[in-house]
């Protein structure tokens, strides 16, 4: 399994933003495909840039970093690797299909990185529970999951609802959720779009293709004092109300990474929301006529990319039916025509609950 420099840049950001700490366990022995010089250049000021010149990977005559080097630089050492066999020099030999992890690994790791293993394990529930058991209280798990266009890569491709519903049932904190999207046949596969993936960011239950690019769902979750090791989630779509894990995820403005170089894109519109009108049931309505051209309609029922933030956290799922918003609430919303029809996360009055609401139309 190979850690791309774009993923390493995101790990650097998230590690410092959320105070992650080792010791770290990786699932499988990780290869690193970039040099220390390239990594240092990717992190050097200006880290955020609008330069469009780094479209493909430069030649790398120097030896690549080792995984141990990388995690030391990230401040996440010491590093251990777990695998089902001693194929690449793994430190811990264990089959994640088994129901219990080795005793000496229980509550031992501050960070566990699943960088491309879970989809190859048949018994996913056991594998996930084993990771939870090996995590220290307050520790975090980073999942890098194949989501779209990974046919026959492993046993599974994972929909985001698995992570949201599973970790909500476990009472974990959901810190980050992003889609990392690239075309393996363009720019050497080194140009990635990094897009926030809040709850319900893909219309639930709609059978449709995203596009012909490759999608990774990358999530970061943290074990809290009330978190469980095992739970049986029910998919939100059939549970009567969408699960909302504690804490987030954080929303951020989309950006690109081109072999470690960050390219920011300004949001198209940012509109503070006030003066909500009470609708039926749990729904509230506010008009945003300036964004009507981007809204859902009968011919394009999932066109809108509008994000609604409640005190900085995204509401969702979007594209909800108005009947569902009225009956279920819990943050569901619809950008339809000139109207934004929404519910709050706890079904309170948005005019009186003291929270701020903002509508953002991100860069496409």
matplotlib code that plots the C-alpha trace (Angstrom):
import matplotlib.pyplot as plt

x = [0.0, 1.3, 0.9, 0.6, 2.1, -1.3, -2.7, 0.4, -0.2, -3.8, -2.6, -0.2, -3.0, -5.4, -2.8, -1.9, -5.5, -6.8, -3.8, -3.4, -0.7, 1.0, 1.9, 0.6, -0.5, -0.8, -2.8, -0.2, 3.3, 3.0, 5.2, 6.0, 6.3, 8.0, 11.3, 11.9, 12.8, 9.5, 7.5, 9.4, 8.7, 5.0, 4.7, 7.0, 5.3, 3.4, 1.5, -1.7, -1.1, -3.0, 0.0, -1.1, 2.4, 2.8, 0.6, 2.6, 5.1, 8.8, 11.4, 12.5, 16.1, 16.6, 15.3, 11.8, 11.0, 10.2, 6.9, 8.7, 10.4, 7.1, 5.3, 8.2, 8.0, 4.3, 5.0, 3.0, 5.6, 6.5, 5.1, 4.0, 2.5, -0.1, -0.6, -2.1, 1.4, 5.0, 5.1, 6.8, 8.2, 5.0, 5.5, 2.2, 0.8, -3.0, -6.0, -8.5, -11.3, -10.8, -13.3, -10.7, -7.3, -4.1, -4.3, -1.1, -2.6, -5.8, -6.1, -2.5, -2.5, -3.3, -3.8, -4.7, -4.4, -6.4, -4.7, -6.2, -6.8, -10.4, -11.8, -9.6, -11.0, -14.0, -15.4, -15.7, -17.6, -14.9, -12.2, -13.8, -14.4, -10.8, -9.6, -11.8, -10.4, -6.8, -7.4, -6.6, -9.4, -9.2, -7.4, -8.3, -8.8, -8.0, -9.8, -8.9, -11.7, -12.4, -15.8, -16.2, -14.6, -12.6, -14.2, -12.4, -9.7, -11.0, -14.1, -15.9, -16.4, -17.8, -20.6, -20.1, -23.3, -21.3, -18.9, -21.6, -24.0, -21.5, -19.6, -22.8, -23.9, -20.5, -20.8, -17.5, -16.7, -16.6, -13.9, -13.2, -14.9, -13.6, -13.8, -10.4, -11.1, -8.6, -8.3, -5.6, -5.2, -4.6, -1.5, -0.2, -3.0, -1.3, -3.9, -6.6, -9.7, -10.3, -14.0, -15.8, -18.2, -20.7, -23.6, -25.9, -23.6, -24.6, -28.4, -29.4, -31.0, -30.4, -29.0, -26.7, -23.1, -20.9, -18.5, -15.6, -13.0, -11.7, -13.1, -11.6, -13.7, -11.3, -12.6, -11.1, -13.0, -12.1, -12.9, -14.6, -15.3, -18.7, -17.7, -18.4, -16.2, -19.0, -22.4, -24.9, -25.8, -29.1, -28.7, -30.0, -32.2, -34.3, -34.0, -36.6, -33.9, -30.4, -27.6, -25.5, -22.2, -20.9, -18.8, -19.1, -17.6, -15.8, -16.7, -13.9, -13.8, -12.9, -9.3, -7.0, -3.7, -1.3, 1.6, 1.5, 0.9, -2.3, -4.6, -7.4, -10.6, -12.8, -16.4, -18.9, -21.4, -21.6, -24.9, -25.8, -29.3, -31.8, -35.5, -36.7, -40.4, -42.1, -43.4, -45.3, -44.0, -40.3, -39.6, -38.4, -38.1, -35.9, -35.6, -32.3, -33.4, -29.9, -29.1, -32.2, -30.3, -28.2, -31.2, -32.8, -35.9, -38.1, -35.7, -32.6, -33.6, -30.0, -28.3, -27.7, -24.3, -25.4, -24.0, -25.8, -23.7, -25.1, -22.4, -19.9, -21.1, -22.9, -26.5, -27.8, -28.7, -29.5, -32.0, -34.5, -38.2, -40.2, -42.4, -39.4, -38.1, -41.4, -41.7, -38.1, -36.2, -32.7, -30.9, -32.4, -32.8, -33.8, -32.6, -35.5, -36.1, -35.7, -36.4, -34.2, -36.4, -34.6, -34.7, -32.2, -30.0, -32.1, -35.4, -35.2, -36.3, -33.4, -34.6, -34.3, -31.6, -28.7, -26.9, -25.6, -26.7, -24.8, -25.5, -22.4, -22.2, -18.8, -16.6, -17.7]
y = [0.0, 3.4, 6.8, 9.5, 12.9, 14.5, 12.3, 13.1, 16.8, 16.3, 14.2, 16.9, 19.5, 17.3, 16.1, 19.6, 20.9, 18.2, 17.4, 13.8, 11.8, 8.4, 5.7, 5.0, 1.7, 1.3, -1.6, -3.1, -1.9, 1.4, 2.5, 6.1, 7.3, 10.7, 12.0, 14.0, 17.0, 16.8, 16.6, 19.5, 21.6, 20.7, 22.0, 25.1, 28.5, 29.4, 26.2, 27.6, 28.9, 29.6, 28.4, 26.2, 25.0, 21.8, 19.6, 16.4, 14.8, 15.9, 13.2, 11.7, 10.4, 10.6, 7.7, 7.9, 8.5, 5.6, 5.3, 5.6, 8.8, 10.3, 9.6, 10.9, 14.1, 14.2, 13.8, 10.6, 8.1, 5.5, 3.5, -0.1, -2.0, -4.8, -7.5, -11.0, -12.4, -11.3, -10.4, -7.0, -7.0, -6.2, -5.7, -7.3, -10.5, -10.6, -11.4, -8.6, -11.2, -12.6, -11.5, -10.2, -8.4, -9.6, -8.7, -6.6, -4.3, -3.4, 0.4, 0.8, 3.2, 6.9, 6.8, 3.9, 4.5, 2.3, 3.4, 0.7, -2.5, -2.6, -3.4, -6.5, -7.9, -10.1, -9.6, -5.9, -5.7, -7.7, -5.6, -2.3, -3.5, -4.7, -1.2, 0.3, -2.1, -1.2, 2.5, 4.5, 6.6, 9.9, 8.2, 8.6, 6.4, 7.6, 5.7, 5.9, 4.0, 3.2, 4.7, 4.9, 3.2, 0.7, -2.4, -5.7, -3.7, -5.4, -7.2, -3.9, -0.3, 1.8, 4.4, 7.3, 6.3, 3.3, 5.6, 8.1, 5.5, 3.2, 5.8, 7.5, 4.2, 3.9, 7.4, 8.4, 12.0, 12.5, 15.1, 15.1, 13.7, 14.4, 13.0, 12.9, 12.6, 12.0, 10.7, 8.0, 8.6, 12.4, 14.2, 10.9, 10.6, 13.3, 16.1, 15.5, 17.5, 17.6, 18.1, 18.1, 15.2, 16.1, 13.8, 13.2, 15.1, 12.5, 12.2, 9.2, 6.3, 7.7, 5.1, 7.1, 7.3, 10.0, 10.3, 8.4, 9.5, 7.6, 8.5, 8.0, 8.7, 9.8, 10.1, 10.9, 9.8, 10.0, 7.8, 9.6, 8.7, 7.3, 5.5, 1.8, -0.9, -2.7, -1.6, -2.6, 0.5, 0.9, 2.7, 6.2, 6.2, 3.5, 4.5, 7.4, 10.0, 10.5, 9.7, 12.7, 11.6, 13.9, 16.8, 17.4, 16.8, 20.0, 21.8, 23.5, 25.2, 22.8, 22.9, 20.9, 19.3, 18.8, 16.6, 18.3, 21.9, 23.3, 25.3, 27.2, 28.2, 31.0, 30.2, 31.6, 33.0, 33.3, 34.4, 34.9, 33.5, 35.4, 35.9, 32.3, 31.8, 28.9, 26.2, 23.1, 20.5, 20.9, 23.0, 26.6, 28.7, 31.6, 33.0, 33.2, 34.4, 35.2, 31.5, 30.3, 29.4, 26.9, 25.3, 21.9, 21.7, 19.0, 18.3, 18.5, 17.3, 17.0, 19.9, 22.3, 22.1, 24.5, 24.0, 25.2, 25.7, 25.8, 27.4, 26.2, 22.6, 21.4, 20.5, 17.7, 15.7, 18.1, 17.4, 16.2, 16.1, 18.8, 16.2, 14.6, 17.9, 18.6, 15.1, 14.1, 17.4, 16.8, 19.2, 18.0, 20.7, 21.5, 24.3, 24.5, 27.4, 30.7, 29.0, 27.2, 24.9, 23.5, 22.1, 22.7, 19.9, 19.7, 20.9, 24.2, 27.6, 29.1, 32.6, 32.0, 29.3, 31.7, 29.9, 31.4, 30.1, 30.6, 29.4, 28.8, 28.0, 26.5, 26.5, 23.8]
z = [0.0, -1.0, 0.6, -2.0, -1.3, -1.6, 1.2, 3.3, 3.0, 4.2, 7.1, 8.1, 8.1, 10.0, 12.5, 13.5, 13.3, 15.7, 17.9, 16.8, 18.6, 18.4, 18.9, 15.4, 13.9, 10.1, 8.6, 6.3, 5.8, 4.0, 1.1, 0.5, -3.1, -2.6, -1.2, 1.9, -0.3, -2.2, 1.1, 2.6, -0.5, -0.4, 3.2, 2.7, 2.6, 0.6, 1.3, -0.1, -3.6, -6.8, -9.0, -11.8, -12.8, -10.8, -13.0, -12.9, -10.7, -11.0, -11.4, -8.1, -8.4, -4.6, -2.5, -1.1, 2.5, 4.6, 6.4, 9.8, 8.6, 7.5, 10.7, 12.7, 10.7, 11.4, 15.1, 15.1, 16.1, 17.1, 14.2, 14.0, 11.1, 11.3, 8.7, 8.3, 7.5, 7.7, 4.0, 4.2, 7.7, 9.7, 13.4, 14.5, 12.8, 13.1, 10.9, 11.2, 10.4, 13.9, 16.7, 19.2, 18.8, 20.6, 24.3, 24.1, 21.4, 23.3, 23.9, 22.8, 19.8, 19.7, 15.9, 13.6, 9.8, 7.5, 4.2, 2.0, 3.9, 5.1, 1.6, 1.4, 4.7, 4.4, 7.9, 8.0, 11.3, 13.1, 11.5, 12.5, 16.1, 16.3, 15.4, 18.1, 20.7, 19.9, 20.2, 23.3, 24.8, 22.9, 20.1, 16.4, 13.3, 9.8, 7.1, 3.4, 1.7, -2.0, -2.8, -6.6, -9.6, -7.6, -9.1, -8.2, -6.2, -3.1, -1.8, -1.2, -2.2, 0.6, 0.6, 3.0, 4.9, 6.4, 8.2, 9.3, 10.6, 12.2, 14.1, 15.2, 16.7, 18.4, 19.8, 18.2, 17.2, 13.5, 12.9, 9.2, 6.1, 2.6, -1.0, -2.7, -6.4, -9.2, -12.8, -12.9, -16.6, -16.3, -14.9, -13.8, -11.3, -9.2, -9.4, -6.8, -5.9, -2.1, -1.4, 2.0, 2.2, 4.9, 5.9, 2.9, 0.4, -2.2, -2.6, -0.5, -2.3, -5.8, -8.1, -10.3, -11.4, -10.1, -13.0, -14.5, -11.9, -8.9, -5.5, -2.1, 1.0, 3.7, 7.3, 10.7, 13.8, 17.5, 20.4, 23.3, 26.9, 26.1, 22.9, 22.3, 20.8, 19.0, 17.7, 15.0, 13.0, 11.0, 7.8, 8.3, 5.2, 6.8, 10.5, 10.3, 11.0, 9.7, 12.1, 13.1, 14.7, 17.4, 16.5, 12.8, 10.4, 9.8, 6.6, 4.5, 1.2, -1.6, -3.0, -5.2, -4.6, -7.5, -6.3, -2.9, -4.2, -2.9, -5.2, -3.5, -5.2, -3.8, -3.0, -5.4, -2.9, 0.9, 2.3, 6.0, 6.7, 8.9, 9.1, 8.9, 8.3, 10.1, 7.8, 8.6, 11.0, 11.6, 8.5, 8.2, 4.9, 3.9, 0.4, -1.5, -4.9, -6.0, -6.1, -7.9, -11.0, -9.0, -7.2, -7.6, -9.7, -11.3, -14.1, -11.9, -8.4, -7.1, -9.0, -6.1, -4.4, -1.7, 1.8, 4.9, 8.0, 11.5, 13.8, 11.2, 11.0, 7.8, 8.0, 5.9, 4.1, 1.2, -1.6, 1.0, 0.1, 1.8, 3.3, 4.9, 6.3, 7.9, 9.4, 10.3, 10.7, 12.2, 9.7, 6.4, 3.9, 0.3, -2.0, -4.4, -6.7, -4.8, -1.4, 1.1, 3.2, 6.2, 9.6, 12.4, 13.9, 17.0, 15.5, 17.4, 16.2, 14.1, 14.9, 18.7, 19.3, 19.2, 16.4, 13.2, 9.8, 6.5, 3.0, 0.9, -2.8, -3.2, -6.3, -8.7]

ax = plt.figure().add_subplot(projection="3d")
ax.plot(x, y, z, "-o")
ax.set_aspect("equal")
plt.show()
